[in-house]
Amino acid sequence: MSGGLFTRAVSREVGRELSSQEAELLQRRHGEIFRALAPTRRPLPGAVHLLKTLRDLGIAHAIATSGRRPEIDASLAALAVPSSIPVVQRGDVARAKPEPDLFLAAAARLSLPVEECYVVGDAVWDLLAARRGRMFSVGVLSGGYGMDELLAAGAYRVYRDAAELEFSLDELGVRP
């Protein structure tokens, strides 16, 4: 769950808005618990190879995540994301998904118009944010959402995993 949605959900549960200090403390504690529960990260099947293929083909790409540093560092390492690839994290933008800020910032770092960007997401929030940012989106069935949910949120296509997405890059019009 993105930081803004997480904070709003907690605010709803406690019956009041959280102060910025409370929200920051909550995010910090969330990160501590996450690191304790998942001290090592495993990339999703096919993800490392997909990212390598994009690099090998010279396809400009970035990582845009609702996660924050240092929580995302282990995931980036597990994915073998080199420092040359732009990474936009939650702390880099004013608003979290479903607002498009993460994806708009990624497009800006790539110096690409939003209409030329693809968003790959596994959650309804990713696809809604892509739609709000006027970006083409595809879904991957790794986030607990079903195909119908991802299509309804705006995905052009939905793939089983990153390996199937990589195999289907040509049907998305992705070319070197």
LINPE-V899319 format. One record per backbone hydrogen bond with DSSP energy under -0.5 kcal/mol. NH is the residue of the N-H (numbers start at 1). CO is the residue of the C=O. E is the energy in kcal/mol with one decimal. If there is no record, write none. Layout:
<<NH;CO;E> <NH;CO;E>>
This chain:
<<6;2;-3.0> <7;3;-2.6> <8;4;-2.4> <9;5;-2.6> <10;6;-2.3> <11;7;-2.7> <12;8;-2.5> <13;9;-2.1> <14;10;-2.5> <15;11;-1.3> <16;11;-1.5> <23;19;-2.7> <24;20;-2.2> <25;21;-2.4> <26;22;-2.7> <27;23;-2.4> <28;24;-2.5> <29;25;-2.6> <30;26;-2.5> <31;27;-2.2> <32;28;-2.1> <33;29;-2.6> <34;30;-2.6> <35;31;-2.6> <36;32;-1.9> <37;33;-2.5> <38;34;-2.4> <47;44;-2.3> <50;46;-2.4> <51;47;-2.4> <52;48;-2.1> <53;49;-2.7> <54;50;-2.4> <55;51;-2.1> <56;52;-3.1> <57;53;-2.3> <58;54;-0.5> <58;55;-1.2> <59;54;-2.7> <60;58;-0.6> <63;86;-2.6> <64;62;-0.5> <65;88;-2.8> <71;68;-0.5> <72;68;-1.6> <73;70;-1.1> <74;70;-0.6> <76;72;-2.6> <77;73;-2.2> <78;74;-2.4> <79;75;-1.8> <80;77;-1.3> <81;76;-2.4> <82;80;-0.7> <85;82;-1.8> <86;61;-0.5> <86;84;-0.5> <88;63;-3.4> <89;87;-0.6> <90;67;-2.4> <92;89;-2.3> <93;90;-1.4> <99;96;-2.1> <104;100;-2.6> <105;101;-2.4> <106;102;-1.9> <107;103;-2.4> <108;104;-2.1> <109;105;-2.4> <110;106;-1.6> <111;107;-0.5> <111;108;-1.0> <112;107;-2.5> <116;113;-2.1> <117;114;-1.8> <119;136;-2.6> <120;118;-0.5> <121;119;-0.6> <121;138;-2.3> <126;123;-0.6> <127;123;-1.6> <128;124;-2.5> <129;125;-2.2> <130;126;-2.3> <131;127;-2.3> <132;128;-2.5> <133;129;-1.7> <134;131;-1.5> <135;130;-2.9> <136;117;-1.5> <138;119;-2.7> <139;157;-2.8> <140;121;-1.8> <141;159;-2.5> <142;140;-2.1> <143;140;-0.7> <145;122;-0.6> <150;146;-2.1> <151;147;-2.7> <152;148;-2.4> <153;149;-1.5> <154;151;-1.2> <155;150;-2.3> <156;137;-3.4> <159;139;-2.8> <162;45;-0.9> <163;45;-0.7> <165;161;-2.0> <166;162;-2.8> <167;163;-2.3> <168;164;-1.2> <168;165;-0.5> <169;166;-1.4> <171;168;-0.9> <172;168;-0.8> <172;169;-0.9> <173;170;-1.3> <174;169;-2.2> <175;173;-0.6>>
